Amino acid sequence: MTPEEILQGLYDETLVGNAPRVLELTNDGLGLGMEPQTLLFDALIPSLEEVGARFERGDFFVPEMLIAGRAMAGAMERLRPLLAETGVQTIGKFLMGTVKGDVHDIGKNLVNIMLEGAGFEVIDLGVQVAPEKFVAAIEEHQPDIVGFSAFLTTTMPMFKANMNALEKAGIRDTVIVMVGGAPVTQEYADAVGADGYAADASATVKRAKALLDDRRAKVPA
C-alpha cells in the first residue's frame, strides 16, 4: 500500500470503528517509515473529528462514538511511545477523574479518547476520586485543565467539595475546571463555580480548546 492509501484506510476504518484494521494499518504505515505524527494528524484525528461532527448532526450516536474511539485508542497505544520520542507538542494537559462515590467511567473514557485524539495529554485518575486525590494530582502534574465527571445525581455535590478542596489548597486559580456527566447541566456547573461544562465528548474537546485559548490569550507573553 502507498502512504496515501494507508492514511485513507486509517481515516475510513477509524470512522467505522474497525479496531483490528486500524491497528494493522498503523503498523503498516510505521513499517513503511511513515512518521507517527503523520498517521495521527493526517488520518486518526481528522477521522475522530468527523465522528464528533456526525454525532452533533445526529447521524452518529454514543455506540458509534465508542467503537470509533476504541479503534483510535488501539492505534494510540502503539503510537504514544513513538510520539513521546519525537517530542510532538501536546496542546495541553488534562487531568480527569470520576468523583468520589461514583464508579461510572464509560463517558469519561470516551471523553479521554477524544481529548487525546485532539492532541491533549490526558492523565486519568480513574473512578471514586476523592477531593484530596485531585488536589495531590494537580500539584504533581500541573495540568492546564481538570475534569470532574459524575453520572449520578447523588454524587454531583462532590463537584462543590472538590472546588472547596482546590480553594483550600490555594490552587483553584492555577487550573481550568470542567465538569460533566449525564445529569449535569450548565446551570449546575455555574452554581458550583466551574469554568466550563460540556454535554458530550465532542463538545468537551471544543470547550476545552476554547477555554485554554482564552486563558493563554490573557497571560502576558
Buried (B, 14 or more C-beta within 10 A) or exposed (E): EEBEEBBBBBBBBBBBBBBEBBBBBBEBBBEEEBBBBEBBEBBBBBBBBBBBEBBEEEEBEEEBBBBBBBBBBBBBEBBBEBBEEEEBEBBBBBBBBBBBBBEBBEBBBBBBBBBBBBBBBBBBBEBBBBBEBBBEBBEEBEBBBBBBBBBBEEBBBBBBBBBBBBEEBEBBEBBBBBBBBEEBEEEBBEEBBBBBBBBBBBBBBBBBBEBBEEBEEEEEE
